[in-house]
Amino acid sequence: MVPTPVVLGLDFGGTKIALAVSDLSGRRLGTRTIDSRAESGGATEAMARGLTAAHELLAEVAPGQELAGVGAATLGIPYDDRVELAPTFPGWDDLPFGRLVRDGFPGVPVRLATDVKAAAAAELRWGALADCDPGLYVNLGTGLAIAIVAGGTVITGAHGASGEIGYNLRSAGDVYVDADERTILEHVVSGQALETTGSARLGQPVTAADVFTMARTQPDAAVLTDEFVRELAMHLANLAIAVDPVRIVVGGGLVRSWDQIEAGLRRALDAAVPFPPELSVARFPSDAPLIGALALGVEAAGVVLGAEAFA
């Protein structure tokens, strides 16, 4: 029997690298996750470890099978020679991202995407944004970004930077001020921001998840999470006013604390938006970028996935 071709999906995030191998129907054969920053070698070393882990996974779950396509999603906006807008991972913007992925799998078709847009595509095709026109996908992870879906597709923008709200102005005082001279939104509303601020204000090293856990019993931590949710809510309300979405879905690592986030967002949307949208957790809250990367791999192999994929 001729071995069945497979595809590889890679999701390079700010704290982890997720990998998966699937057949051409989207059925996952195996997955693996490694820490983006487990070693001290920085961005180049993390990329190398991710590619090595991918080859190991392929050898483990699909030995001797043809690799027909690779989909690679990443924080920031990927090009063959660089990654734009990836400030949360020092050195990542200098990587020749696309070239490294292609060199890692010579002769195999490769498609690239931002992690948030790949996640939104997965939610649009198979998840919580199906039949939403328009809709918003919000990623609350190490960084902060959103994706707009409309007309059955994910809006990329003229430079692939649609939805990079981490650069949003936070007040009128930010007008006319360059991004590197002001506090951009991602420096306040993101997992990395909450970790940095929480560690400084609570007097001990904490993760963003720790801050939300501590907020249940400690007033100082509760102040931090209230500030976080309030500022996020303001920007989502403004987005909803501008876009008039059917639904806003939220994914990323911080959705583990959804019970502490949802009420503030819901209250803000109901108070400010003329036609308040639905609000929910994404169908694939933690691995939508990886599912989107697998879908890119299948498309790179020349296969069109049906609605039943990843069901």
N, C-alpha and C positions, 0 to 999 in steps of 0.2 A: 504494500500500500504506500502511495506517495505521501510523505509527511505534509501535514496541513500548514500553510503559511501562517505566520503570526505577526503581530505588530507590538511595538513598544511605546509606552507613554512615560514621559519624564516630567515631574513637577518640581522645579527648583524654587523653594520658598525661603523666607528669611530665617526660619529656624529649623526646617527639615527639608529633605529631598525625598519625594515619594516616587516610586517606580511601579509599573505594572506591565504585565504581558497579557495580551488577549488574542483570541482568534479573530478572524475577519468579520464575525458577527457581533463582536463586542463582548463575548463571554470571557471573563477574566480567568487566566490560568495560574496566576501567581502575583503577589505584591511584595514590596519591601519598602521600609522607611529607614533612613539614616539621618543623623543630626547634621545640619549644614555646617555647624561650627564646632564639631567634636574635636578637631585638631587645631593646631596653631598656625597652619599654613595659609590661612586666609582664603580669598575667593578662588584663586587658581587651584589650590589644593582641594577645596570643596567640590569644584567642578570635576576634577580628576577622580575623586572618590565616588562621585555620583555615576560617572561613566563606567568605572570599574564595577560598581554594584550592579549596574544594568547588565553588563556582560555576564556576571555571575548568576543573575536571576534568569537570563535567557538560557544559560547552560543547565540550570537546575530544572526549569519547568518546560523548556522547549528544546531539548537537545536534538541537534540534527535538523531542526525545522527552519525553513527559509524565513528570514526577517524581511517582510514585505514593505514596511513603512515605520517611521519614527515620528512621533509628535512630541514636541518639547515646549512646555509652558514655563514661564519664569516671572518673578517679580520684575517690574520695570518693562520697558518696551524693547524687545530683542531685535537685533540686526545681526548680520554675519560678522561684523567687525567690532561690535560694542553692544552695550545695553544702556538705554537712556532711562533716566528717572528712577534710579534704584538706590536712593540715599540710605536706606536702612541696612544695607549690606556693604560695608566698605570694600572697595576694590571690584565689586561686581560690574560696575559700569565700564571698567576698562577691559573686560573679557571679550575676546572675539567669539561671542556666544555661538552664533550659528555655525561658524567655521569649525569650532571645537566639536560640536555635536555631529556635524557631517564627517569630520575626520575620524570620529569614534566609530562610525558605521559606514565605511566606504561603499559607495555604489547604491546605498539604500535611500529612497526618497524621504526627505525630511520636511516637516512643516513646523513653523514656530508661531507662538502667540504669547501675549501677556497672560499671566495666571488668572487674573480676574475676568478677562474677556473669554478665556477658555471655560471658566466656571459658568459664566453667564450663558455661553452657548450650550453647555450641558443642561442647565436648568431650562433653557428655552426649548430644547429639543425633547428632553425626557423628564423634566422636573417641574418645579413650582412656578415657572414662568411660561409654561405651555399655554398657548392661546391668549397670552397677555400682550396687548398692543395699545400703548407701550407699557413697558415694565422696567423696574430698576433692580439690579443685583448689587448688594452692598457686601463688601468683604471686610470683616473685622478680624484682622490677623496681626502679624508683626507690623505691617503698614496699614494704610487706609486707601481704598479706591472703590469706585462704583463702575458699573457698566449699564448702559442704556440699551434696551432691546426695543425695536420698532420695525414694523413691516416684515416680521419673520426673520430678522437678522440682528446681530450685535453691531451697534454703531461704533465704528473705529475712530472717526475724526480724520482731519486732513493729515495728521502726522502719527496716527495710531495712539494719540494721547487723550481721546475722549474719556471722561470719567475720572481723570486723575485729580480728584478733589482734595488729595493730601496737600496740594499747593494753594488751596482756597485762601482768600483774604479773610481775616477773622474780625476785623473792625474797620471803621472808616480811617483810622490812623495808619492802616497798612497800605492805603492807596498811594501810588507813586513810589513805593518802596520795593526794591529788588528782593527776590525770594531769599537770598543768602543774608539779607540784612534784617529780616523780620522772623517772627515765629509763625511758621506755616502750620496749617491745621494738623498735618500728620505728626508734628512735634508735640501735639497735645492730645489728639484722639487717635490712638493706635495702641497695639499691644506693647510695642517697644517704648512708646511715650509713657504709658502707665507704669511700666516696669521701672523706668528711669525716675519718674516723679515719685512713685511710691517708695522706692528705695531711699530717696533723699528725704522725703517728708515723714516716713515712718521709722527712720533710723535703723533699718536693717535691710539686707538684700531680699527683694521679693520679685516674683513674676507677676504679670498682669492677672493671672488666675488667682494667685495668692491674695492680691488686693481685693478682688471680688469676694473671696472666701472670708477674709478678715472683716470686710464691710458688713457682714451679717451680725457681727458682735462688737466691733470696735468703731466708735464714732469718727476717729481720725481717718480711717480707711473709707468709711461711708461718705465722708465729704469728698474724697477723691473720686469715687465712683459716681456720685451725684454730679460733680463738675464734668466728668467724662460724658455721661449720658446727656446732660443738658446741652453741651456744645454740639455733640453729634446730632441731637434732635433738631437743633436750629438749622443745621445745614441740610438735613434730610427734608425738613419742612420746606425750605426754600427750593430744593430740587423738585419736590412734589408739586409745588406751585408752578414751577416752570414747565415741567414735563407732563403733568396730569396723568400719572401712571395708573393702570388698573391695580397693580400689586407691587409692593416692595418686598423682596425676599433677602434674607440676611444669612451669610455663611462665614466661614473662617473660624479660627480657634476660639475666639471669645464668645461664640454662641453657646459654649458650655455654661455660660452665665446668663443665658437668655432670660431666665426668670427675674433677673435683676436689671435687665436692660429694656425689655419689651414695654413695660408700663409707661416709662418716661417717653419713649418714642411714640407710642400710641396716643398719649395725652397731647403731645406737641402737634402731631398730624391732625388730630381732631380739632384742636384749637385754632390752627393757622391755615389749613388748606381748604379752599372752597369746596372741593370734592375729595374728601379724605380717602386715600387708597387703602386696600387691604394690606396687611402686614403679617409676614410669617417667616419662620425659619426655612431655609432652602431644603429641597428634598435631599440633596447631597451636601450637608452642612460642612463636613470636614474634608471631603475628597472630590468636590466638583472640579477643581483644576486638573486633577489627575484623570478623571473621566473625560474631561474636555481634551486633554492631551492624547488619550487613547483614541478618541474620535478623530483627532487630527492625524494620528498615525494610520487609521483605517482609510481616511480620505486620501492620504499620501499614497496609499497602496492602490488607489483607484476604485475603491468600493464605497457605495452610498449606503449608510446605515438606515434601517427602518425605525419606526417609532417604538418597536419592541426591544430595541437594544438597551442594555443596562437596566432592564426592568427588574 
